[in-house]
Amino acid sequence: LPEVNEENPSYVEFITGEGGVIDTWLRRGAAGFRLDVADELPDDFIEKIRAAVKRVSPEKFLLGEVWEDATTKYGFGQRRTYLLGKGLDSVMNYPFKNAVLDFVKGKPAEQAMGEILSICEHYPAPAMDTALNFLSTHDTERALTVIATSPQRPWPRVAERPLCDRRSYEEGMLRLRMAYAIIYTLPGVPCLYYGDEIGMQGYRDPFNRAFFCWDSHEKRLKPVLAQLAQLRHTCEAFRTGELRVLRA
């Protein structure tokens, strides 16, 4: 990948100027942009990207990859301005992923809810309502592998098919249903990483990026995920309601 200087005026103009990269793709119909590793981009550059995005339309969306609480993130020696209304619209919600996966693996409910409510309290409502919620990504081990694989087993250094025993797999499939049920009913936008719907396994990069298993016979998860998606679409509370914990 090319190394660029995001503070070079000609580069900034190439990306964010009239007729530049942002302008071109949004006017061709793109709905928005996801900024990979946003913490490696200076805030003033992100703010210029936002200005270019919103110049096309206020409805165009700017999402950033941030692994921590985006309101308390430090980088470049300062507190980041991601969600202060001049940077990102929202972020990838890694804290929710970690809380949910740890919960279905046995973490106390009270602790998991504390982590979830912390993000809900810190994020502005527009950012919380559009946060990208997920259980697996191309950068992390697949959810089923996290849930079903013994932490004592050494992770592979060479390409091998990651398999847990049958009992662990079946238990993992039950817990994966629970985890997605939580993700689909929390504030934010649920996102399904390809292959999770057929119970694909995968350790860290590159084993989490395998090609889709087209001949998979695992069909138990698809109906559950379809029902969750339908539930979210038909029940307004899951999109605009307030999250309140009654018992944990």
C-alpha positions in Angstrom: 0.0 0.0 0.0 1.2 3.5 -0.7 2.5 5.7 2.1 0.9 9.2 2.0 1.2 12.4 3.9 -2.3 13.4 4.9 -1.1 16.9 5.7 0.2 17.6 2.2 -2.1 20.2 0.7 -2.1 18.7 -2.8 -3.0 15.3 -1.4 -5.8 16.7 0.8 -7.2 18.5 -2.3 -7.0 15.3 -4.3 -9.1 13.5 -1.7 -11.4 16.1 -0.5 -11.5 18.9 -3.1 -14.3 19.6 -5.6 -14.1 16.8 -8.1 -11.8 14.8 -5.9 -12.0 11.2 -4.7 -14.8 11.8 -2.1 -16.8 14.0 -4.4 -16.5 11.6 -7.4 -17.7 8.4 -5.7 -20.5 10.0 -3.7 -21.9 11.7 -6.8 -21.8 8.4 -8.6 -24.1 6.9 -6.0 -22.0 5.7 -3.1 -23.9 6.1 0.3 -20.8 7.0 2.2 -17.3 5.9 3.3 -15.7 3.7 5.9 -12.3 4.9 7.0 -10.0 2.0 7.8 -7.9 2.4 10.9 -9.2 5.9 11.5 -6.9 6.3 14.5 -4.0 6.5 12.1 -5.5 9.5 10.3 -5.1 13.0 11.8 -8.3 14.5 13.1 -8.1 17.6 10.9 -7.9 15.3 7.8 -10.9 13.3 9.0 -12.8 16.6 9.5 -11.9 17.7 5.9 -13.2 14.3 4.7 -16.4 14.9 6.6 -16.8 18.4 5.1 -16.4 16.9 1.6 -18.9 14.1 2.4 -21.6 16.5 3.7 -21.0 18.9 0.9 -22.5 16.3 -1.4 -25.4 15.6 0.9 -26.0 15.7 4.7 -27.4 12.1 4.3 -24.1 10.8 3.1 -22.4 8.7 5.8 -18.9 8.6 7.3 -18.0 5.6 9.4 -14.6 5.0 11.1 -12.8 1.9 12.3 -12.1 2.5 16.0 -11.6 -0.5 18.3 -12.1 1.3 21.6 -14.6 3.8 23.1 -14.4 6.5 20.4 -15.2 9.3 23.0 -12.2 8.5 25.2 -9.7 7.5 22.5 -6.3 9.1 22.6 -4.0 9.3 19.6 -1.3 11.6 18.1 -0.8 12.8 21.7 -4.3 14.1 22.2 -7.9 13.2 22.8 -9.6 12.4 19.5 -12.5 14.4 18.1 -14.3 11.5 16.2 -17.8 12.1 17.6 -17.8 15.8 18.4 -19.9 16.7 15.3 -17.0 17.6 13.0 -15.5 14.2 12.4 -17.1 10.8 12.0 -20.8 10.1 12.0 -20.2 6.8 13.8 -17.8 4.0 14.3 -17.5 0.2 14.3 -18.7 -1.0 17.6 -15.9 -3.3 18.9 -16.8 -2.7 22.6 -20.3 -4.3 22.0 -18.7 -7.2 20.2 -16.3 -7.9 23.0 -19.0 -7.5 25.7 -21.5 -9.8 24.0 -19.0 -12.6 23.1 -17.5 -12.5 26.6 -21.1 -12.7 28.1 -22.1 -15.8 26.1 -18.8 -17.4 27.1 -19.6 -16.9 30.8 -18.8 -13.4 31.8 -21.2 -12.1 34.5 -24.3 -10.3 33.0 -23.8 -7.3 35.2 -20.3 -6.8 33.9 -21.4 -7.1 30.2 -24.3 -4.7 30.7 -22.0 -2.2 32.4 -19.7 -2.3 29.3 -22.7 -1.9 26.9 -24.3 0.9 28.9 -21.0 2.7 29.2 -20.9 3.1 25.4 -24.6 4.0 25.2 -24.0 6.8 27.8 -20.8 8.1 26.1 -21.9 8.2 22.5 -24.1 10.9 21.1 -27.5 9.5 20.1 -27.0 9.9 16.3 -23.7 8.0 16.6 -25.1 5.3 18.9 -28.1 4.8 16.6 -25.8 4.2 13.6 -22.9 2.4 15.2 -21.9 -0.7 13.3 -22.6 -3.8 15.5 -21.0 -7.1 14.7 -19.5 -10.3 16.1 -16.9 -11.2 13.5 -14.7 -9.1 11.2 -11.9 -9.6 8.7 -9.5 -8.4 11.5 -10.7 -10.7 14.3 -11.2 -14.4 14.8 -14.7 -15.6 13.9 -17.4 -15.5 16.6 -18.0 -19.2 16.5 -14.3 -19.9 17.0 -14.1 -17.5 19.9 -17.1 -19.1 21.6 -16.4 -22.8 20.9 -12.7 -23.2 20.9 -10.8 -24.0 24.1 -8.5 -21.1 25.1 -5.9 -23.8 26.1 -5.5 -24.9 22.5 -2.6 -23.2 20.7 -3.6 -21.2 17.7 -2.2 -22.2 14.4 0.8 -20.7 12.8 0.2 -22.4 9.4 -2.9 -22.8 7.3 -5.1 -25.5 8.9 -8.8 -25.8 9.1 -9.8 -24.7 12.6 -12.1 -27.4 14.1 -13.5 -27.8 17.5 -15.0 -31.1 18.7 -18.6 -31.8 18.0 -19.9 -31.1 21.4 -18.1 -27.7 21.6 -19.4 -26.9 18.1 -23.1 -27.7 19.0 -22.8 -25.7 22.2 -21.1 -22.9 20.3 -23.9 -22.8 17.8 -26.5 -22.3 20.6 -24.4 -19.5 22.1 -23.9 -17.9 18.7 -27.7 -17.7 18.3 -27.9 -16.0 21.6 -25.0 -13.6 20.7 -26.7 -12.5 17.5 -30.0 -12.1 19.3 -28.3 -9.6 21.5 -26.6 -7.8 18.6 -29.8 -7.5 16.6 -31.7 -6.0 19.6 -29.1 -3.5 20.8 -28.9 0.2 19.7 -27.0 0.5 16.5 -27.0 -1.2 13.1 -26.5 -5.0 13.1 -24.0 -6.3 10.6 -23.5 -10.0 9.6 -20.0 -11.0 8.6 -20.1 -13.4 5.6 -20.0 -17.0 6.7 -21.3 -16.5 10.2 -24.7 -17.5 8.9 -23.4 -21.0 8.1 -21.3 -21.4 11.2 -17.9 -20.9 9.5 -14.9 -21.1 11.8 -11.6 -19.1 11.6 -8.8 -18.0 13.7 -7.1 -14.6 13.4 -6.1 -13.1 10.0 -5.7 -14.8 7.5 -7.8 -17.8 8.7 -10.8 -15.5 9.3 -10.8 -14.5 5.6 -11.4 -17.9 4.0 -13.6 -18.1 0.9 -17.3 -18.7 1.6 -18.1 -22.4 2.0 -20.7 -22.8 -0.7 -21.2 -26.5 -0.1 -22.0 -26.0 3.6 -24.8 -28.1 5.0 -25.2 -26.0 8.1 -28.7 -24.4 7.7 -29.8 -23.9 11.2 -28.6 -20.3 11.7 -30.1 -18.7 8.6 -33.7 -18.9 9.7 -32.8 -17.5 13.1 -30.9 -14.5 11.6 -33.8 -13.9 9.2 -36.3 -13.8 12.1 -34.1 -11.4 14.0 -33.8 -9.1 11.0 -37.6 -9.2 10.5 -38.1 -8.5 14.2 -35.9 -5.5 14.0 -37.7 -4.2 10.9 -41.2 -4.7 12.3 -40.6 -3.4 15.9 -39.9 0.3 16.0 -38.6 0.1 19.5 -35.4 -1.8 18.3 -34.5 1.2 16.1 -35.6 4.2 18.0 -36.4 3.0 21.5 -34.5 3.6 24.7 -32.3 0.9 26.2 -33.0 0.3 29.9 -31.7 -2.7 31.9 -34.3 -4.2 34.1 -32.2 -7.2 35.4 -28.7 -8.3 35.0 
